[in-house]
Amino acid sequence: MEVFTELADLKSLSVIRLGNNLLGGTIPAELGSIEWLAVLDLHGLTLFGEIPYEISNCKLLLQLDLSGNLLEGEIPQNLYNLSNLVYLDLHHNQLNESIPSTIGNLSNLHFLDLSQNLLSGSIPVALGDLQNLTHFNVSYNLLSGSFMPARGTTPAKGKPKLSASAIVAIVAAAVILTGVCLITIINMKARRRRRREDEAFVVESTPLASTDSNVIIGKLVLFSKTLPQNMRTGRLVQSLARQGVSDWWGTIGSVYRTSFEGGVGHFCSEEARDIGANQKSR
């Protein structure tokens, strides 16, 4: 006891380590007057009594180890004043009451061991705020209750199950959507095909006689160069019928093609040429 009292007079101390000795007695409140104290290690002694509240006056304290003693009573509620505390070890004592929620304010705490005591009640929700905590031990106590989520969070819930009717509705909607997409694609292809067929168009013209030959052209069928070759001949009848042309000469056969300004070709059948020649001779 006298040793501890004398140490309290050394106001410039920053580290006190007396662990694993045969020293006994109580922790003197005078230790709280050492302003520069950063480490207080009194583990493995035979200290008894309560932890003095004055310890929280050591604002620069980084490590507090009082484990392996006979300390009793409650953990001081004002330990939150030790805002720089990184290491707190109070295990293997006879501390009782509940774990103070104010420990949750020690935001720099990395190590917390309160095991092998007589602590009761539940684990405070506030301990979920210790984001820097890497070691947490509260085993061998009398704690009860359930684990609580950290502040600002909600308990995890199971995923909701879909009913049979909901599943049927989803499948039906998917089938309908697929059908609509297929119909849209088919319609787009059909429109594109008709557009290509309509590239063929007919121009009415006054029958003319050529001075170089006996060809009379009664109908000129003009095609755009973008029209595929197989559609220029194989679908001529269909194109003429769509244009309302019924009195045209000849049938589909080999054709003559000439090019003129604008990049458009004109076609007339050989049979139409022969008919024109016969009419001229008559």
Beta strands, then each sheet from edge to edge (+ up, - down):
strand 1: 15-17
strand 2: 24-25
strand 3: 39-41
strand 4: 46-49
strand 5: 63-65
strand 6: 70-73
strand 7: 87-89
strand 8: 94-95
strand 9: 111-113
strand 10: 120-121
strand 11: 135-137
strand 12: 142-143
strand 13: 200-209
strand 14: 216-223
strand 15: 255-260
strand 16: 264-269
sheet 1: 1+ 3+ 5+ 7+ 9+ 11+
sheet 2: 2+ 4+ 6+ 8+
sheet 3: 10+ 12+
sheet 4: 13+ 14- 16+ 15-
end
